[in-house]
């Protein structure tokens, strides 16, 4: 089984997003985090999946999620 690792800076961002949803809308936050986890698992299993962001970094790929981009 493939696995993924969340970078420290991404983890901090996720914590801030989580704090926001705790106050604003817990259900929407849970939905976002389920979708995020699913996208990360898909990227781990299918690393060539998603759009190329080679203009930023040659091997960078990502998937959109509610206005964000999850990158590998």
C-alpha positions in Angstrom: 0.0 0.0 0.0 1.3 3.5 -0.9 1.4 6.1 1.8 1.8 9.8 1.9 3.4 12.3 4.3 2.0 15.8 5.0 4.7 18.4 5.1 5.2 20.5 8.3 4.0 23.7 6.5 1.0 21.9 5.0 0.2 20.5 8.5 0.2 24.0 9.9 -2.1 25.2 7.2 -4.5 22.2 7.8 -4.5 23.1 11.5 -5.6 26.7 10.7 -8.3 25.4 8.3 -9.5 23.0 11.0 -9.7 25.8 13.6 -11.7 27.9 11.2 -14.2 25.1 10.6 -14.5 24.3 14.3 -16.0 27.8 14.7 -17.8 28.3 11.4 -19.2 24.9 10.2 -18.0 21.6 11.6 -19.9 19.5 9.1 -18.3 21.4 6.1 -14.9 21.0 7.7 -15.4 17.3 8.1 -16.5 17.0 4.5 -13.4 19.0 3.3 -11.0 16.8 5.3 -12.6 13.6 4.0 -12.2 14.8 0.5 -8.7 15.9 1.2 -7.7 12.5 2.6 -9.3 10.8 -0.4 -7.3 13.0 -2.8 -4.1 12.3 -0.9 -4.6 8.6 -1.0 -5.3 8.7 -4.7 -2.1 10.7 -5.3 -0.2 8.1 -3.3 -1.6 5.2 -5.3 -1.5 7.0 -8.7 1.5 9.5 -8.5 1.1 10.5 -12.2 -2.5 11.5 -11.6 -3.5 15.2 -11.8 -2.3 18.3 -13.6 1.3 19.1 -14.1 2.7 22.2 -12.4 6.1 21.9 -14.1 6.2 25.7 -14.5 6.6 25.8 -10.7 8.7 22.7 -10.2 9.5 20.0 -12.9 8.0 17.0 -11.1 5.1 18.8 -9.4 1.6 17.4 -9.9 -1.6 18.3 -8.2 -5.4 17.7 -7.9 -8.0 20.5 -7.3 -10.1 20.4 -4.2 -12.6 23.2 -3.5 -10.4 26.0 -4.7 -7.2 24.5 -3.4 -4.6 22.4 -5.1 -3.2 19.3 -3.5 0.3 18.7 -4.8 2.7 15.8 -4.9 
